[in-house]
Amino acid sequence: MQMSIDHQEIFSFPDNDSEENKEITLQEIQQRIKDITLVLSDFKKYRQENHSRTEYLDLLRHDLCIYYSYNDFLMGKLMDMFPLTELMEYLEASEVPRPLTIRTNSLKTRRRDLAAALINRGVNLDPLGKWTKVGLVVYSSQVPLGATPEYLAGHYMIQGASSLLPVMALAPQENERVLDMCSAPGGKGSHIASIMKNTGVLFANDANRERIKAVVANFHRLGVINAIISCEDGCKFRNVMTGFDRILLDAPCTGTGVVAKDPSVKSTKNEVDVQRCYNLQRKLLLTAIDCVDAKSKTGGYIVYSTCSVLPEENEWVIDYALKKRNVKLVPTGLDFGVEGFTKYRQYRFHPSLNLTRRYYPHTHNMDGFYVAKLKKFSNTIPMTKEQQEADEKELDEAITNAESVVNKNTDPMEKSVHEENELRRPLGKHAGKPNLSEVEIDLKKRKLVESKTKYIANEFEKPLKVQKKHKVDHKTVSLTPSKKSKNTELKVNKSDIPQNGREEEQQAKNLKVPKTKKMVENLSNVLEGKPQRKENKIKMKSKTIGQLKKDKKKIKN
Amino acid sequence: MKRLSDERAKILFEKLSKYIGTNVKQLIDRPDGTYCFREHRDRVYYVSERILKLSECFGPEKLVCVGTCFGKFSKTNKLKFHITALYYLAPYAQYKVWVKPSFEQQYLYGNHIAKSGLGRITENAGQYQGVVVYSMNDLPLGFGVLARSTTECKTADPMTTVCFHQSDIGEYIRSEDTLF
């Protein structure tokens, strides 16, 4: 005991030269990881004066990358997300596969009957947990679970515990119109159908024609008869059909939460992959929001889920949607899970993001997962068509840009970071200007945008107090057209949030109930796009005096 | 999605009545709304009219499947039922065959049912009668055609085939690529 403490206390930072020359064993690395963790736990006490914290962290990241065979990028992300002790738990848990779980198909059988039938076949199983009535966890089995007569007869579906969560959050009701946007292989889709008891209509869509076969097979096997299975591009779904009561968007992602299933994720994913994923996810989420009918009597909900743990693919995407559409976050209805981040490194997300849920291998013994439930409260889109198209274009370009960068990267000669930067910011406009780093550029743009919004907010200060009571309902209204670049738009300044929130809320109110002409004029000052101004005036005119009186009463209340 | 031609509709109902007899009526006259048969890329789908209407929003290329697939017409206009039709055939079946637990696996691999594997059989079934095959705990496993009538079955050798295999639920795995 004394020995080990001694050893740790005299942990000396390896010299650069000796480190490169010397081969170190995995055990030594493991020891060094422990040592550095200890040093970092009480940095003042254990540090060596001539080495900074970043040096220690870099060495630790390097060691962790070797020990767990991650690449530098992903490990860096994980180190940003977790405190050190939790990080170690997470990494350890990610190495072990999760227990095999099955979902009872309540359309055909009951969990108790299924358990009895499977136990007869020599399967050792238990109910999954108190939170689900259909899940079973399988400890061992003498027969292949994917080929028992019960499986073929559609009595159960093999799926991870985590994939039950988004459907539970979605909570579909009978006789609703529900869309599963990225449905392959149909596990979650059939779960939805079984909760709806084969009533209503379930739309299962997937863009991949090969994978859609699995959906058809699984739906038929499980006895889902109310489904329409289609092979559309998810991003174009609003052209096909809108007016859904609920939509489940289990977005395609980098899969950083399921490294136990697919270890190749640990070493292959890089920044560009993540970037491409979150751009696609944003596009899909906006489409999903557009497809939902806010006036639905029972629904109007969107559930967004990924099997990734990176905030870029989760909180960022939701935060983006909150700004671009009339949606707000609501509790997922799941009574466990870690709250989503509201702040991550230098980024600040909308405070209501704590209603979303994260799941980790080390805390919940299921794959890394993220679930967010959104409610759409208005069918209007808080931006002009031009802005919308610009957004679309931006996302499209971001996706294609990412691809082109990938293509470039395959050429080993052109791998330098400098060139990547150039790709993003072409010369011409920036020629001759000082080469600002990305952070500086972001700061500059943010200041510019802030200066505009701040000025407008002053005009609105007075009427705000009256409407404070409604704050809860309209907390997440977002109307400010974002002019920031794709890299900056999610970096909201801390002081920016409450102010913006109030002001936006005000705008939303005014859009609905133009109180007086003055207000409308004020509003038109705020809204920069001309077409919107016209619309508002027309709306005003169409309201009768009686309606206006009613509106006034509402506001007073 | 298009309506079945008269000729194809006739073939379909003849085939259906082989397995479920007069219960075909129950598929058409349902208390819970109108259901209909539709054809999409030679495959026959059985679906509620309400859902069918919604499916019209999709282009024919983009639409993969609506409701339940019953089977597929061959180029020579012969209808072959897929295992997916079992969902509707099983509850309405008039003639049934039960296989012993020891024979279950063999049947699920696509073998004909020998007398030795036969557990129970409905009375009065004639030769070439369409039947639905069940396991002894009443799990529908597939469907087929009797090779011998019920009375002949009783006197047959243990090794003789009593029921020809047509389709079984093992096909969900064995022929996922060709079925859908």
Boltz contact constraints between the chains, C-beta under 6 A:
constraints:
  - contact:
      token1: [A, 149]
      token2: [B, 104]
      max_distance: 6.0
  - contact:
      token1: [A, 152]
      token2: [B, 169]
      max_distance: 6.0
  - contact:
      token1: [A, 152]
      token2: [B, 172]
      max_distance: 6.0
  - contact:
      token1: [A, 153]
      token2: [B, 139]
      max_distance: 6.0
  - contact:
      token1: [A, 153]
      token2: [B, 169]
      max_distance: 6.0
  - contact:
      token1: [A, 201]
      token2: [B, 51]
      max_distance: 6.0
  - contact:
      token1: [A, 201]
      token2: [B, 54]
      max_distance: 6.0
  - contact:
      token1: [A, 212]
      token2: [B, 64]
      max_distance: 6.0
  - contact:
      token1: [A, 213]
      token2: [B, 180]
      max_distance: 6.0
  - contact:
      token1: [A, 216]
      token2: [B, 65]
      max_distance: 6.0
  - contact:
      token1: [A, 216]
      token2: [B, 180]
      max_distance: 6.0
  - contact:
      token1: [A, 217]
      token2: [B, 172]
      max_distance: 6.0
  - contact:
      token1: [A, 217]
      token2: [B, 176]
      max_distance: 6.0
  - contact:
      token1: [A, 217]
      token2: [B, 180]
      max_distance: 6.0
  - contact:
      token1: [A, 220]
      token2: [B, 84]
      max_distance: 6.0
  - contact:
      token1: [A, 221]
      token2: [B, 172]
      max_distance: 6.0
  - contact:
      token1: [A, 223]
      token2: [B, 87]
      max_distance: 6.0
  - contact:
      token1: [A, 225]
      token2: [B, 67]
      max_distance: 6.0
  - contact:
      token1: [A, 225]
      token2: [B, 68]
      max_distance: 6.0
  - contact:
      token1: [A, 228]
      token2: [B, 55]
      max_distance: 6.0
  - contact:
      token1: [A, 228]
      token2: [B, 66]
      max_distance: 6.0
  - contact:
      token1: [A, 229]
      token2: [B, 64]
      max_distance: 6.0
  - contact:
      token1: [A, 229]
      token2: [B, 65]
      max_distance: 6.0
  - contact:
      token1: [A, 230]
      token2: [B, 58]
      max_distance: 6.0
  - contact:
      token1: [A, 230]
      token2: [B, 62]
      max_distance: 6.0
  - contact:
      token1: [A, 230]
      token2: [B, 63]
      max_distance: 6.0
  - contact:
      token1: [A, 230]
      token2: [B, 64]
      max_distance: 6.0
  - contact:
      token1: [A, 231]
      token2: [B, 62]
      max_distance: 6.0
  - contact:
      token1: [A, 231]
      token2: [B, 64]
      max_distance: 6.0
  - contact:
      token1: [A, 232]
      token2: [B, 62]
      max_distance: 6.0
  - contact:
      token1: [A, 240]
      token2: [B, 57]
      max_distance: 6.0
  - contact:
      token1: [A, 241]
      token2: [B, 57]
      max_distance: 6.0
